[in-house]
Amino acid sequence: MADPKALNLKTALILGVSGQDGYYLAKLLLKNDYKVMGTTRHIDSTSPALKSLDQKNFSVIYADIRDTEGILNLITLKKPDEVYNLTGVSSVAYSFEHNEETLEANAYAVIRLFESLAQMGLAKIKFYQASSSEMFGKTTITPQNETTPLNPVSPYGVSKALAHRAADRFRKNEGLFIASGILYNHESPMRPTTFVTRKITNGAAKIKLGLSSELVLGNLDARRDWGFAGDYVEAMWQMLQAETPDDFVVATGETHSVLDFVSTAFKYAGLPGGESKYLKTDSHLLRPTEIHQLVGDPSKTSKTLNWHRSVNFEDLVKKMVASDIELLCIQNGLTKPEVPAFN
């Protein structure tokens, strides 16, 4: 295969390509004429979506962020222009039951990687660090921006805050080009059903198709700033095209409750008002500590990077419901119903 450098192709390494963001980011980079390499800890379970991408300039490699030496060998061998760190524990709920794994994958391994990059003089590599709105925790400041104090309440939030602080230190003290994206909740049909948004749209689709009779959730009052993952990876890429690395909040500036999400999903599934008939709550699904509301201020990102979302809340839910109905119809040999999601 031809050397991408000889073909004047930029090379990008995505650490953790098998998730939702990895797919959308790889798709964007390939569209922008990159040579893309992605790592995964589960090489045998590469998704059909990833396999559908342009394989000529895309490859998937087994690697684990916790194996610092292995990651460094990969970086020195492949010499990527850009590295996007999307790997690690991504579920807040999971982090409560797996504290040590969360801290190791999301914080300690990342800090070791920063240290090694600095020691090896690899400051020219542009590095994207996935930070999170969960770092703000139970903040009293609304909306939150890049200077809002961090007050995480979950193991996931703590791990992201540690890595975020480390990124700032290595950027300022060691001259590494590290841009940190403080991303708020971003969803898509690629989300696993372990996440509440996809659980909702998948549940609404199942009820509409007669495959289920109820949707069981925990806290319906929690409010989040939800956007489309495809829009948010565009912001990630734009951060590494900037002349100077910095922290950037990526959000919509709007907030909706879990119940709002349910009502909207039922509407597009052709079940208006279905929450009163099909929705159940279970206290066992509540988190040990719950953040009531998070909403971001993306004005710096919009002004500096000229980034703007293209998918609003209603269209996001509609897109996810339509995808789930289509998928379930294929899996179960059902005829696609005429519902608002397809209008």
TILOBA-235850 format. One record per residue (C-alpha): x, y, z. Coordinates in Angstrom, 1 decimal, m for minus. Layout:
BEGIN
{u: X	v: Y	w: Z}
...
***
This chain:
BEGIN
{u: 0.0	v: 0.0	w: 0.0}
{u: 1.3	v: 3.5	w: m0.9}
{u: 2.7	v: 5.6	w: 1.9}
{u: 0.0	v: 8.2	w: 2.9}
{u: 2.8	v: 10.8	w: 3.4}
{u: 3.9	v: 10.3	w: m0.2}
{u: 0.3	v: 10.8	w: m1.3}
{u: 0.0	v: 14.0	w: 0.8}
{u: m2.7	v: 12.4	w: 3.0}
{u: m2.9	v: 13.4	w: 6.6}
{u: m2.9	v: 10.4	w: 8.9}
{u: m5.1	v: 10.1	w: 12.0}
{u: m5.1	v: 7.6	w: 14.8}
{u: m8.4	v: 7.2	w: 16.6}
{u: m7.9	v: 5.5	w: 20.0}
{u: m11.3	v: 3.7	w: 20.6}
{u: m12.8	v: 3.6	w: 17.1}
{u: m15.5	v: 1.0	w: 17.8}
{u: m17.9	v: 3.3	w: 19.6}
{u: m20.4	v: 5.8	w: 18.3}
{u: m18.0	v: 8.7	w: 18.1}
{u: m15.3	v: 6.6	w: 16.5}
{u: m17.6	v: 5.7	w: 13.6}
{u: m18.7	v: 9.2	w: 12.9}
{u: m15.2	v: 10.6	w: 13.3}
{u: m13.7	v: 8.0	w: 11.0}
{u: m16.3	v: 8.7	w: 8.5}
{u: m15.6	v: 12.5	w: 8.6}
{u: m11.8	v: 12.0	w: 8.4}
{u: m12.1	v: 9.7	w: 5.4}
{u: m14.4	v: 12.2	w: 3.7}
{u: m11.6	v: 14.8	w: 4.3}
{u: m9.0	v: 12.6	w: 2.6}
{u: m7.3	v: 11.2	w: 5.7}
{u: m5.6	v: 7.9	w: 6.1}
{u: m7.4	v: 6.6	w: 9.3}
{u: m6.3	v: 4.0	w: 11.8}
{u: m8.5	v: 3.0	w: 14.7}
{u: m7.8	v: 1.0	w: 17.7}
{u: m10.2	v: m1.4	w: 19.5}
{u: m10.0	v: m3.9	w: 22.4}
{u: m12.5	v: m6.1	w: 20.6}
{u: m11.1	v: m6.7	w: 17.1}
{u: m13.5	v: m9.6	w: 16.4}
{u: m16.6	v: m7.5	w: 17.0}
{u: m15.9	v: m4.7	w: 14.6}
{u: m19.3	v: m3.2	w: 13.7}
{u: m20.9	v: m3.5	w: 10.3}
{u: m21.0	v: 0.3	w: 10.2}
{u: m17.2	v: 0.5	w: 10.5}
{u: m16.9	v: m2.3	w: 7.9}
{u: m19.0	v: m0.1	w: 5.5}
{u: m16.4	v: 2.7	w: 5.5}
{u: m13.8	v: 3.1	w: 2.8}
{u: m11.4	v: 0.2	w: 3.6}
{u: m8.7	v: 1.5	w: 1.2}
{u: m7.7	v: 4.2	w: 3.7}
{u: m9.1	v: 2.8	w: 6.9}
{u: m7.8	v: 0.1	w: 9.2}
{u: m8.6	v: m1.3	w: 12.6}
{u: m5.9	v: m2.4	w: 15.0}
{u: m6.0	v: m4.1	w: 18.4}
{u: m4.7	v: m1.9	w: 21.1}
{u: m5.5	v: m1.0	w: 24.7}
{u: m5.0	v: 2.5	w: 26.1}
{u: m3.8	v: 0.9	w: 29.4}
{u: m0.8	v: m0.6	w: 27.5}
{u: 1.2	v: 2.6	w: 27.3}
{u: 4.2	v: 1.0	w: 25.6}
{u: 2.0	v: m0.6	w: 22.9}
{u: 0.3	v: 2.7	w: 22.2}
{u: 3.6	v: 4.5	w: 21.9}
{u: 5.0	v: 1.9	w: 19.6}
{u: 1.9	v: 2.4	w: 17.4}
{u: 2.4	v: 6.2	w: 17.4}
{u: 6.1	v: 6.0	w: 16.6}
{u: 5.6	v: 3.4	w: 13.9}
{u: 2.6	v: 5.0	w: 12.1}
{u: 3.6	v: 8.7	w: 12.8}
{u: 0.0	v: 10.1	w: 12.8}
{u: m0.5	v: 13.8	w: 12.3}
{u: m3.5	v: 13.7	w: 14.7}
{u: m4.5	v: 11.4	w: 17.6}
{u: m8.0	v: 11.4	w: 18.9}
{u: m8.5	v: 9.7	w: 22.3}
{u: m12.0	v: 8.4	w: 22.4}
{u: m11.3	v: 5.2	w: 24.3}
{u: m12.0	v: 4.1	w: 27.9}
{u: m15.1	v: 3.7	w: 30.0}
{u: m17.9	v: 5.8	w: 28.5}
{u: m20.9	v: 4.9	w: 30.8}
{u: m21.5	v: 6.8	w: 34.0}
{u: m23.7	v: 4.0	w: 35.3}
{u: m20.9	v: 1.4	w: 34.6}
{u: m18.3	v: 3.6	w: 36.4}
{u: m20.1	v: 3.3	w: 39.7}
{u: m19.6	v: m0.5	w: 39.7}
{u: m16.1	v: m0.4	w: 38.2}
{u: m14.2	v: 2.5	w: 39.9}
{u: m10.7	v: 1.3	w: 39.4}
{u: m11.1	v: 0.3	w: 35.8}
{u: m12.7	v: 3.7	w: 35.1}
{u: m9.8	v: 5.6	w: 36.7}
{u: m7.1	v: 3.5	w: 35.0}
{u: m8.6	v: 3.7	w: 31.5}
{u: m9.9	v: 7.3	w: 31.6}
{u: m7.2	v: 9.0	w: 33.7}
{u: m4.0	v: 7.2	w: 34.7}
{u: m3.4	v: 5.6	w: 31.3}
{u: m4.0	v: 9.0	w: 29.6}
{u: m1.6	v: 10.8	w: 31.9}
{u: 1.1	v: 8.2	w: 31.3}
{u: 0.7	v: 8.7	w: 27.6}
{u: 1.0	v: 12.5	w: 27.9}
{u: 4.2	v: 12.0	w: 30.0}
{u: 5.7	v: 9.7	w: 27.3}
{u: 4.8	v: 12.0	w: 24.5}
{u: 6.6	v: 14.9	w: 26.3}
{u: 9.6	v: 12.8	w: 27.1}
{u: 9.9	v: 11.5	w: 23.5}
{u: 9.7	v: 15.0	w: 22.0}
{u: 6.5	v: 14.3	w: 20.1}
{u: 5.0	v: 17.7	w: 20.7}
{u: 4.2	v: 18.2	w: 17.0}
{u: 1.4	v: 15.5	w: 17.1}
{u: m2.0	v: 17.1	w: 17.5}
{u: m3.9	v: 15.3	w: 20.3}
{u: m7.6	v: 15.5	w: 21.0}
{u: m8.7	v: 14.6	w: 24.5}
{u: m12.3	v: 13.6	w: 25.1}
{u: m13.4	v: 15.5	w: 28.2}
{u: m17.0	v: 15.5	w: 29.4}
{u: m19.7	v: 17.7	w: 30.9}
{u: m19.9	v: 15.1	w: 33.7}
{u: m16.8	v: 16.9	w: 35.1}
{u: m19.1	v: 19.8	w: 36.2}
{u: m21.2	v: 17.5	w: 38.4}
{u: m23.5	v: 19.2	w: 40.8}
{u: m22.5	v: 22.7	w: 39.7}
{u: m24.6	v: 25.8	w: 40.8}
{u: m23.6	v: 27.6	w: 37.6}
{u: m25.8	v: 27.5	w: 34.6}
{u: m25.0	v: 27.3	w: 31.7}
{u: m21.5	v: 25.9	w: 32.1}
{u: m18.5	v: 27.1	w: 30.0}
{u: m14.8	v: 26.4	w: 29.8}
{u: m14.0	v: 28.2	w: 33.0}
{u: m16.8	v: 26.7	w: 35.2}
{u: m15.2	v: 25.0	w: 38.3}
{u: m15.2	v: 21.2	w: 38.1}
{u: m17.3	v: 19.4	w: 40.7}
{u: m17.7	v: 15.7	w: 39.6}
{u: m19.9	v: 13.4	w: 41.5}
{u: m19.4	v: 10.1	w: 39.6}
{u: m16.3	v: 8.0	w: 39.1}
{u: m16.6	v: 8.7	w: 35.4}
{u: m16.7	v: 12.4	w: 36.1}
{u: m13.7	v: 12.2	w: 38.4}
{u: m11.7	v: 10.3	w: 35.9}
{u: m12.4	v: 12.7	w: 33.1}
{u: m11.6	v: 15.7	w: 35.4}
{u: m8.2	v: 14.2	w: 36.2}
{u: m7.3	v: 13.7	w: 32.6}
{u: m8.6	v: 17.2	w: 31.7}
{u: m6.4	v: 18.8	w: 34.3}
{u: m3.4	v: 16.8	w: 33.1}
{u: m4.1	v: 17.8	w: 29.5}
{u: m4.0	v: 21.5	w: 30.6}
{u: m0.8	v: 21.0	w: 32.5}
{u: 1.1	v: 19.2	w: 29.7}
{u: m0.2	v: 21.8	w: 27.2}
{u: 1.1	v: 24.7	w: 29.2}
{u: 4.2	v: 23.2	w: 30.8}
{u: 5.4	v: 20.8	w: 28.1}
{u: 4.2	v: 22.4	w: 25.0}
{u: 2.1	v: 19.5	w: 23.8}
{u: m0.7	v: 20.3	w: 21.3}
{u: m3.7	v: 18.9	w: 23.3}
{u: m7.2	v: 20.2	w: 22.6}
{u: m9.8	v: 19.1	w: 25.1}
{u: m13.4	v: 18.8	w: 24.0}
{u: m15.9	v: 19.2	w: 26.9}
{u: m18.7	v: 17.4	w: 25.2}
{u: m22.2	v: 17.3	w: 26.4}
{u: m24.5	v: 14.4	w: 25.8}
{u: m24.4	v: 13.5	w: 22.1}
{u: m26.5	v: 10.7	w: 20.7}
{u: m27.2	v: 8.8	w: 17.5}
{u: m28.6	v: 5.5	w: 16.2}
{u: m25.1	v: 4.2	w: 16.9}
{u: m25.5	v: 4.5	w: 20.7}
{u: m25.7	v: 1.2	w: 22.6}
{u: m29.0	v: 0.4	w: 24.2}
{u: m27.3	v: 0.6	w: 27.6}
{u: m27.5	v: 4.4	w: 27.2}
{u: m30.9	v: 5.9	w: 28.3}
{u: m31.5	v: 7.7	w: 25.0}
{u: m31.2	v: 4.6	w: 22.8}
{u: m33.0	v: 2.5	w: 25.4}
{u: m35.9	v: 5.0	w: 25.0}
{u: m36.0	v: 5.0	w: 21.2}
{u: m35.5	v: 1.2	w: 21.0}
{u: m38.2	v: 0.7	w: 23.6}
{u: m40.7	v: 3.0	w: 21.8}
{u: m40.0	v: 1.1	w: 18.5}
{u: m40.5	v: m2.3	w: 20.2}
{u: m43.8	v: m1.2	w: 21.7}
{u: m45.0	v: 0.2	w: 18.3}
{u: m44.1	v: m3.1	w: 16.6}
{u: m45.8	v: m5.3	w: 19.3}
{u: m42.4	v: m6.6	w: 20.6}
{u: m42.8	v: m5.1	w: 24.0}
{u: m45.5	v: m3.8	w: 26.3}
{u: m43.6	v: m1.3	w: 28.5}
{u: m40.6	v: 0.9	w: 28.9}
{u: m38.9	v: 0.9	w: 32.3}
{u: m36.6	v: 3.8	w: 33.3}
{u: m35.2	v: 5.4	w: 36.4}
{u: m35.1	v: 9.2	w: 36.9}
{u: m37.4	v: 11.0	w: 34.5}
{u: m36.7	v: 14.5	w: 35.8}
{u: m32.9	v: 14.6	w: 35.0}
{u: m32.3	v: 17.3	w: 32.3}
{u: m29.5	v: 17.1	w: 29.8}
{u: m28.1	v: 19.1	w: 26.8}
{u: m28.5	v: 16.5	w: 24.0}
{u: m27.0	v: 16.9	w: 20.5}
{u: m26.1	v: 14.7	w: 17.5}
{u: m22.8	v: 12.8	w: 17.6}
{u: m22.2	v: 13.5	w: 13.9}
{u: m22.2	v: 17.2	w: 14.6}
{u: m19.9	v: 16.8	w: 17.7}
{u: m17.1	v: 14.9	w: 15.9}
{u: m17.0	v: 17.8	w: 13.5}
{u: m16.1	v: 20.0	w: 16.4}
{u: m13.4	v: 17.5	w: 17.5}
{u: m11.8	v: 17.7	w: 14.1}
{u: m12.0	v: 21.5	w: 14.0}
{u: m10.2	v: 21.8	w: 17.3}
{u: m7.1	v: 20.1	w: 15.8}
{u: m7.2	v: 22.4	w: 12.8}
{u: m6.9	v: 25.5	w: 15.0}
{u: m3.5	v: 27.2	w: 15.4}
{u: m3.6	v: 27.0	w: 19.2}
{u: m4.9	v: 24.1	w: 21.4}
{u: m7.4	v: 25.0	w: 24.0}
{u: m10.5	v: 23.7	w: 25.9}
{u: m13.8	v: 23.9	w: 24.0}
{u: m17.4	v: 23.2	w: 25.2}
{u: m19.4	v: 21.4	w: 22.6}
{u: m23.2	v: 21.7	w: 23.4}
{u: m26.5	v: 22.9	w: 22.1}
{u: m27.2	v: 25.4	w: 24.9}
{u: m30.7	v: 23.7	w: 25.4}
{u: m31.9	v: 21.4	w: 28.0}
{u: m34.5	v: 18.7	w: 27.9}
{u: m35.7	v: 16.2	w: 30.5}
{u: m35.6	v: 12.4	w: 30.2}
{u: m39.4	v: 12.6	w: 30.1}
{u: m39.2	v: 15.1	w: 27.3}
{u: m37.1	v: 12.5	w: 25.4}
{u: m39.6	v: 9.8	w: 26.1}
{u: m42.6	v: 11.9	w: 25.0}
{u: m40.8	v: 12.9	w: 21.7}
{u: m39.8	v: 9.3	w: 21.0}
{u: m43.4	v: 8.0	w: 21.5}
{u: m44.7	v: 10.8	w: 19.2}
{u: m42.4	v: 9.8	w: 16.4}
{u: m43.1	v: 6.1	w: 16.9}
{u: m46.8	v: 6.8	w: 16.4}
{u: m47.7	v: 6.5	w: 20.0}
{u: m48.6	v: 10.1	w: 21.1}
{u: m49.3	v: 10.3	w: 24.8}
{u: m47.9	v: 6.7	w: 25.2}
{u: m45.9	v: 7.6	w: 28.3}
{u: m49.1	v: 7.4	w: 30.4}
{u: m49.8	v: 3.9	w: 29.1}
{u: m46.4	v: 2.3	w: 28.6}
{u: m43.9	v: 4.1	w: 30.8}
{u: m42.9	v: 2.6	w: 34.1}
{u: m40.2	v: 3.7	w: 36.6}
{u: m38.0	v: 1.5	w: 38.8}
{u: m36.1	v: 2.9	w: 41.8}
{u: m33.4	v: 0.3	w: 41.2}
{u: m32.4	v: 2.1	w: 38.1}
{u: m31.5	v: 5.3	w: 39.9}
{u: m27.9	v: 6.3	w: 40.2}
{u: m26.2	v: 6.6	w: 43.6}
{u: m25.6	v: 10.3	w: 42.9}
{u: m27.7	v: 12.0	w: 40.3}
{u: m27.0	v: 15.3	w: 38.5}
{u: m30.3	v: 17.1	w: 38.0}
{u: m29.3	v: 19.4	w: 35.2}
{u: m26.4	v: 20.1	w: 32.8}
{u: m26.5	v: 22.6	w: 30.0}
{u: m23.5	v: 24.0	w: 28.1}
{u: m22.5	v: 27.4	w: 26.7}
{u: m20.9	v: 26.7	w: 23.2}
{u: m20.3	v: 30.3	w: 22.4}
{u: m16.5	v: 30.1	w: 22.5}
{u: m16.6	v: 27.1	w: 20.2}
{u: m19.0	v: 28.7	w: 17.8}
{u: m17.0	v: 31.9	w: 17.7}
{u: m13.4	v: 30.4	w: 17.6}
{u: m14.1	v: 27.3	w: 15.4}
{u: m17.2	v: 28.5	w: 13.5}
{u: m18.9	v: 25.4	w: 14.7}
{u: m22.7	v: 25.1	w: 14.7}
{u: m24.9	v: 22.1	w: 15.2}
{u: m27.0	v: 20.9	w: 12.2}
{u: m29.5	v: 18.6	w: 14.0}
{u: m31.9	v: 19.9	w: 16.6}
{u: m33.4	v: 17.9	w: 19.5}
{u: m36.6	v: 16.9	w: 17.7}
{u: m34.8	v: 15.7	w: 14.6}
{u: m32.3	v: 13.8	w: 16.7}
{u: m35.0	v: 11.8	w: 18.4}
{u: m36.8	v: 11.3	w: 15.1}
{u: m33.7	v: 10.0	w: 13.5}
{u: m33.1	v: 7.5	w: 16.3}
{u: m36.7	v: 6.2	w: 16.4}
{u: m36.7	v: 5.7	w: 12.6}
{u: m33.4	v: 3.8	w: 12.7}
{u: m34.6	v: 1.5	w: 15.5}
{u: m37.9	v: 0.8	w: 13.8}
{u: m36.1	v: m0.1	w: 10.6}
{u: m33.6	v: m2.3	w: 12.4}
{u: m36.2	v: m4.2	w: 14.4}
{u: m38.3	v: m4.7	w: 11.3}
{u: m35.4	v: m6.3	w: 9.5}
{u: m34.4	v: m8.4	w: 12.5}
{u: m38.0	v: m9.7	w: 13.0}
{u: m39.3	v: m9.9	w: 9.4}
{u: m41.9	v: m7.1	w: 10.0}
{u: m43.4	v: m4.6	w: 7.7}
{u: m42.3	v: m1.0	w: 8.3}
{u: m45.2	v: 0.9	w: 9.8}
{u: m46.3	v: 4.3	w: 8.7}
{u: m45.3	v: 6.5	w: 11.6}
{u: m44.2	v: 10.2	w: 11.9}
{u: m40.6	v: 9.2	w: 12.2}
{u: m40.6	v: 8.5	w: 8.4}
{u: m42.3	v: 11.7	w: 7.4}
***
